[in-house]
Amino acid sequence: MDIKKRMDLIKSRVEQIEEKSIDGRANINVYTISNDIEWFCHVIHLQQEDIESLKKVNLRYFKALNEIEPIHKSGRVKQIAREALGNKR
């Protein structure tokens, strides 16, 4: 899957979560979201030039990823996603 298609798919998922949230809470699949985050981080490292051109179109999502990337590098993506959902396991 090319970068643009995957980004559109992830953007659609995020928008669905925003639409279905109640008081900022929503049921999401932590595995899917953490895979999306890991994929974005991988793409950021491997395809920086393509990312720069896509930033202009999807700036909001890349701002969030810039905050998430250090967490990804620490290997805590799934733990933090679970904690954000109120699941401390």
C-alpha positions in Angstrom: 0.0 0.0 0.0 1.5 3.4 -0.9 1.9 6.2 1.6 -1.0 8.3 0.4 -3.5 5.4 0.6 -2.3 4.3 4.1 -2.4 7.9 5.3 -6.0 8.3 4.0 -7.0 5.1 5.7 -5.5 6.2 9.0 -7.0 9.7 8.7 -10.4 8.1 8.1 -10.0 5.9 11.2 -9.0 9.0 13.4 -12.0 10.9 12.1 -14.3 8.0 12.9 -12.9 7.9 16.4 -13.5 11.6 16.8 -17.1 11.3 15.5 -18.0 8.4 17.8 -16.3 9.8 20.9 -18.4 10.8 23.9 -16.8 13.4 26.1 -13.5 12.7 24.5 -13.7 8.9 25.1 -14.1 6.3 22.4 -13.7 2.5 21.9 -10.7 1.9 19.7 -8.6 -1.0 18.8 -5.3 -0.4 20.5 -3.5 -2.9 18.3 -4.7 -1.1 15.1 -3.8 2.3 16.4 -0.4 1.2 17.7 0.3 -0.4 14.3 -0.6 2.9 12.6 1.8 4.8 14.9 4.6 2.3 14.3 4.0 2.5 10.5 4.1 6.3 10.6 7.3 6.3 12.5 8.9 3.8 10.1 7.8 5.9 7.1 9.2 9.1 8.8 12.6 7.5 9.0 12.7 5.8 5.6 10.9 8.3 3.4 11.7 11.8 4.8 11.3 13.6 1.5 7.9 12.1 0.7 6.8 13.0 4.3 7.8 16.6 3.8 5.5 17.0 0.9 2.6 15.2 2.7 3.1 17.4 5.8 1.6 20.3 4.1 -1.6 18.3 3.4 -1.9 16.5 6.7 -0.1 18.8 9.2 -2.4 18.1 12.1 -1.6 14.4 12.0 2.2 14.9 11.6 2.2 17.3 14.6 0.8 14.5 16.7 3.3 12.0 15.3 6.2 14.3 16.2 5.0 14.0 19.8 4.5 10.3 19.6 7.7 9.3 17.9 9.9 9.5 21.0 7.4 7.3 22.8 7.6 4.8 19.9 11.4 4.7 20.2 11.1 3.9 23.9 8.9 0.8 23.0 6.0 2.0 25.1 3.4 2.7 22.4 0.9 -0.1 23.4 1.3 0.6 27.1 0.6 4.4 26.6 -2.4 3.6 24.3 -3.9 1.3 26.9 -3.4 3.9 29.7 -5.0 6.5 27.6 -8.1 4.3 27.3 -8.1 3.7 31.1 -6.8 0.2 30.9 -3.8 0.0 33.2 -2.9 -3.6 32.4 
